[in-house]
Amino acid sequence: MTRTHRRTATGNALALSACLLMTLMTFVRPAAGADGSDAGAQASVRFDLPAQPLDAALVAFGEITGYSVLVSSDLAAGRMAAPVRGDYTPAEALQRLLVGTQLGVRFSGSNAFTLLALPAAAPAAPPLPEAAPAGLALQAYAAVLQRSLTRALCRLHPDAFGRYRLAFQLWLDERGKVRAVHVLEASGVAQRDRAVLQRLRSLLMDGAPPANLPQPLTILLTPRPDPAADCAPYLSLAGAS
């Protein structure tokens, strides 16, 4: 069975200077297999994405698949994503989306990737080797951010986290402490948004960011299939302390 997802170029509202799309999944994907691979990565999903600016297309792709992507503004600026319509695995859809952009994909996990410039003389060649260490460091830090944010927001609003949509930008200092935060798309509950902003302004991530981390970071939270399960580890630890 496939699901149909329709997105338009209105997603451009989140096409900002640097995007770290940590899209919390809106549907349950099959669990990882015994070999560590994500079975959901092999399942077909119905895409209905028009041609649009690459920034907006990546936001839409992240919302549909739950994939995380880290891409700098310089790399995405001025590029158009190809339309993707039909039933594809996320990997297949991503390759179609990038047709004509001269960008390639480097996966750092079953559902996390970076985009890298392909050599101009050989568009079909693999990404430049020298970019790999930086790309992997950025993807590793994406996991640090997701863990830190999930823990902070679960403890702030244990009955609300994972049940609302909210988009915001973060700027971090060299220690990983938030030095500025800006809401891009409100959740619809002003009191909750103010509380989230106040908590984020004092948040210190679990690790320092890599030196080449593009900022600001754009974080998109969407409803989770089982938010109570997502928060349970952090709430049990808080209760034990």
Residue pairs with C-beta under 8 A, 6 or more apart in sequence:
2 44
2 45
2 46
2 87
3 27
3 45
3 46
4 46
4 48
5 45
5 46
5 47
5 48
5 49
5 60
5 63
5 64
6 48
7 48
7 49
7 50
7 60
7 63
7 64
8 50
8 52
9 50
9 52
9 53
9 56
10 56
11 52
11 56
11 57
11 59
11 60
12 52
12 53
12 55
12 56
13 184
13 185
14 55
14 56
14 59
14 167
14 184
14 185
14 218
14 220
15 53
15 55
15 56
15 59
15 76
16 55
16 73
16 169
16 184
16 216
16 218
17 73
17 214
17 216
18 71
18 72
18 73
18 214
18 215
18 216
18 217
18 218
19 55
19 58
19 59
19 69
19 70
19 71
19 73
19 76
19 217
19 218
20 68
20 69
20 70
20 142
20 145
20 214
20 217
20 218
20 219
21 58
21 59
21 62
21 67
21 68
21 69
21 70
21 218
21 220
22 68
22 142
22 145
22 146
22 149
22 219
22 220
22 221
23 59
23 62
23 63
23 65
23 66
23 67
23 68
23 220
23 222
24 66
24 162
24 220
24 221
24 222
24 223
24 224
25 66
25 222
25 224
25 225
26 63
26 66
26 222
26 223
26 224
26 225
27 66
27 225
28 225
28 226
29 38
29 39
29 40
29 41
29 43
29 66
30 38
30 39
30 40
30 43
31 39
32 38
32 39
32 110
33 39
36 110
37 110
38 110
38 111
40 66
40 111
41 89
41 90
41 91
41 110
41 111
42 89
43 89
44 87
44 88
44 89
45 64
45 65
45 87
45 88
45 89
45 90
45 93
46 86
46 87
47 64
47 84
47 85
47 86
47 87
47 88
47 93
48 84
48 85
49 57
49 60
49 61
49 81
49 83
49 84
49 85
49 93
49 97
50 83
51 80
51 81
51 82
51 83
52 60
52 80
52 81
53 79
53 80
53 81
54 76
54 79
54 80
54 81
54 101
54 103
55 76
56 81
57 81
57 97
58 69
58 71
58 76
58 81
59 220
61 67
61 69
61 90
61 93
61 94
61 97
62 68
62 69
62 220
63 220
63 222
65 90
65 93
65 111
66 111
67 90
67 94
67 111
67 112
67 113
68 111
68 112
68 113
68 139
68 142
68 146
69 112
69 113
69 114
69 115
70 114
70 135
70 138
70 139
70 142
70 214
71 114
71 115
71 214
72 214
73 214
75 103
75 115
75 116
75 117
76 115
79 101
79 102
79 103
80 100
80 101
81 97
81 98
81 101
82 96
82 97
82 98
82 99
82 100
82 101
84 93
84 96
84 97
88 96
90 111
91 105
94 105
94 113
95 105
98 104
98 105
98 115
102 117
102 118
102 120
102 123
103 115
103 116
103 117
103 118
104 115
104 116
104 117
104 118
104 125
104 126
104 127
105 113
105 114
105 115
105 116
105 127
106 113
106 114
106 115
106 116
106 127
106 131
106 132
106 135
106 136
107 113
108 114
108 135
108 136
108 139
108 140
109 139
112 139
112 142
112 143
113 139
114 135
114 138
114 139
116 127
116 128
116 131
116 135
117 127
117 128
117 131
118 124
118 125
118 127
118 128
119 125
119 128
127 135
134 210
134 212
137 210
137 212
138 210
138 212
138 213
138 214
141 207
141 209
141 210
141 213
144 176
144 205
144 206
144 207
145 205
145 217
145 219
147 206
148 176
148 203
148 204
148 205
148 206
149 203
149 219
150 161
150 230
150 231
150 234
151 234
152 199
152 200
152 203
153 161
153 196
153 199
153 221
154 161
154 230
154 231
154 234
154 235
155 234
155 235
155 238
156 195
156 196
156 199
157 192
157 195
157 196
158 231
158 235
160 192
161 227
161 230
161 231
162 223
162 224
162 226
162 227
162 228
162 230
162 231
163 223
163 224
163 227
164 187
164 188
164 189
164 192
164 221
164 223
165 185
165 187
165 220
165 221
165 222
165 223
166 183
166 185
166 186
166 187
166 193
166 196
166 220
166 221
167 183
167 184
167 185
167 218
167 219
167 220
167 221
168 181
168 182
168 183
168 184
168 185
168 196
168 197
168 200
168 218
168 219
169 180
169 181
169 182
169 184
169 216
169 217
169 218
169 219
170 178
170 180
170 181
170 200
170 215
170 216
170 217
170 219
171 178
171 179
171 180
171 181
171 215
171 216
171 217
172 178
172 179
172 205
172 209
172 213
172 215
172 217
173 179
174 208
174 209
175 204
175 208
176 204
176 205
176 206
176 207
176 208
176 209
177 203
177 204
177 205
178 200
178 201
178 202
178 203
178 204
178 205
180 216
181 197
181 200
181 201
182 216
183 193
183 197
184 218
185 220
186 193
187 193
187 196
224 230
